[in-house]
Amino acid sequence: MTFEYLKSLTGGLDKNAVLSEIMEAYGEDVWNYAFFLTRQPALADDIAQDVFVRVYEKLYTFRGEAGMRTWLLTITRNLVRDHWRSAWIRRVIPFGALERSDIGPSAESLALSGMEAEELWNTVLSLPFKLREVLLLHAHHRLPHTEIARLLGISEGTVKSRLFRARAKVSEKLGRKEETR
């Protein structure tokens, strides 16, 4: 679904109807990305809700420089960053508690069937954050390199480099597991 008409949106259109369309089209992507970044379902719910509140408030300022999905994922990423930077989080959550290893698989891995798909997903989740994030945006959200670069605030060459390294690490890890069987 394209939202090209939002580039020229003015005060006469029903914002509730437009927001409803956007949430229907991209709500799951926003939640999944928030969950991917936080690994906490309740926090992903809050972040996703905040994203759409922000979209509702800023709907008339959408310029269309990036695609709708990129705009939403950028807002999601920024809200997650703001959450982790907040003084409350630093005071209340003990150091190291954010890096829990007992968190179950993500919503995407539940949708995937079979042991191989789960093994692949776990391998991707074990990647360093910068590589994992680029791989997810490219493979799952199907964003082009230019959109990923804009969303993350890095060069397109850096996106390509991280994507190459992420794929190589996944291949290497899966190759080692095959050798031990």
C-alpha positions in Angstrom: 0.0 0.0 0.0 1.4 3.4 -0.9 0.7 6.6 1.0 1.8 9.0 -1.7 -1.2 11.2 -1.0 0.3 12.0 2.4 3.0 14.2 0.8 0.3 16.8 0.0 -1.9 16.2 3.1 -3.6 19.2 4.5 -6.0 19.8 7.4 -9.1 18.6 5.7 -8.5 14.9 5.7 -9.7 12.6 8.5 -6.5 11.9 10.5 -8.2 9.0 12.3 -9.0 7.2 9.1 -5.5 7.8 7.7 -3.9 6.6 10.9 -6.1 3.5 10.9 -4.9 2.7 7.3 -1.3 3.1 8.4 -1.7 1.0 11.5 -3.4 -1.8 9.4 -0.6 -1.7 6.8 2.5 -1.3 9.1 1.4 -2.1 12.7 2.9 -5.5 12.8 6.2 -4.3 11.3 6.5 -1.5 13.9 5.8 -3.9 16.7 8.2 -6.6 15.4 11.0 -4.0 15.0 10.3 -2.6 18.5 10.4 -6.2 19.9 13.6 -6.9 18.0 15.3 -3.9 19.5 14.0 -4.3 23.1 13.3 -8.1 23.3 10.4 -7.3 25.7 6.8 -7.8 24.5 5.3 -5.3 26.9 7.8 -2.6 26.1 7.3 -3.3 22.4 3.6 -2.7 22.9 4.3 0.6 24.6 6.8 1.7 21.9 4.4 0.7 19.1 1.6 2.7 20.7 3.9 5.7 21.1 5.0 5.4 17.5 1.4 5.8 16.3 0.7 8.6 18.7 3.7 10.4 17.2 2.5 9.6 13.7 -0.9 11.0 14.5 0.6 14.2 15.9 3.0 14.6 13.0 0.8 13.3 10.1 0.6 16.7 8.4 4.4 17.1 8.4 5.2 13.9 6.5 7.2 15.0 3.5 7.6 11.8 1.7 11.4 12.0 1.5 11.5 8.4 2.7 8.9 5.7 2.4 6.2 5.3 4.9 7.7 2.1 6.4 11.1 3.8 6.7 9.6 6.8 8.4 7.7 4.5 10.9 10.8 2.3 11.6 12.9 5.5 12.2 10.4 6.8 14.7 10.4 3.3 16.3 14.2 3.2 16.6 14.3 6.7 18.0 11.7 6.0 20.6 13.6 2.9 21.7 16.8 4.9 21.9 15.0 7.5 24.0 13.7 4.8 26.3 17.1 3.3 26.9 18.7 6.7 27.5 16.1 7.8 30.0 17.3 8.5 33.5 14.6 6.3 34.9 15.9 3.2 33.1 19.4 3.9 34.2 18.4 4.3 37.9 15.9 1.4 38.1 17.3 -1.4 36.0 20.4 -2.9 37.4 23.5 -3.0 35.2 23.5 -6.1 33.0 19.8 -6.8 33.4 19.0 -5.6 29.9 21.2 -8.4 28.4 19.1 -11.4 29.4 19.6 -14.6 27.7 16.5 -16.3 29.0 14.1 -14.4 26.7 12.2 -16.6 24.3 12.2 -16.4 20.6 10.8 -13.4 18.7 7.4 -13.2 17.1 8.9 -13.8 13.7 10.7 -17.1 14.8 7.4 -18.4 16.1 5.9 -17.9 12.6 8.7 -19.8 11.1 8.3 -23.6 11.1 10.9 -26.3 11.6 14.1 -26.7 13.4 16.3 -25.2 10.6 14.4 -22.0 10.5 14.6 -21.6 14.3 18.3 -22.4 14.2 18.8 -19.8 11.5 16.9 -17.2 13.5 18.9 -17.9 16.7 22.1 -17.5 14.7 20.9 -14.1 13.4 20.0 -13.0 16.9 23.5 -14.0 18.1 25.1 -11.5 15.7 26.5 -8.2 17.1 23.7 -5.6 17.2 24.9 -3.5 14.3 25.1 -6.4 12.0 21.8 -7.9 13.2 20.0 -4.7 12.7 21.1 -4.2 9.1 20.3 -7.8 8.3 16.8 -7.6 9.7 16.0 -4.3 8.0 17.2 -5.8 4.7 16.0 -9.3 4.8 12.8 -9.1 6.8 11.6 -5.5 6.2 13.0 -5.6 2.6 14.3 -2.0 2.8 16.8 -1.0 0.1 20.3 0.0 1.1 19.6 3.7 0.7 16.6 3.5 3.0 18.6 1.6 5.6 21.4 4.1 5.5 18.9 7.0 6.0 17.2 5.2 8.8 20.4 4.4 10.7 22.2 7.6 9.8 25.1 5.8 8.2 26.5 5.7 4.7 25.2 3.3 2.1 28.7 1.8 1.9 28.6 1.0 5.6 25.2 -0.7 5.1 26.7 -2.9 2.4 29.7 -3.7 4.5 27.6 -4.6 7.6 25.3 -6.7 5.5 28.2 -8.5 3.9 29.7 -9.2 7.3 26.4 -10.3 8.8 25.8 -12.8 6.0 29.4 -14.1 6.3 29.0 -14.6 10.1 25.7 -16.4 9.7 27.2 -18.7 7.0 30.2 -19.3 9.2 28.2 -20.2 12.3 25.8 -22.4 10.4 28.7 -24.1 8.6 30.4 -24.9 12.0 27.1 -26.4 13.3 26.8 -28.6 10.2 30.4 -29.9 10.7 29.7 -31.0 14.3 26.6 -33.1 13.4 
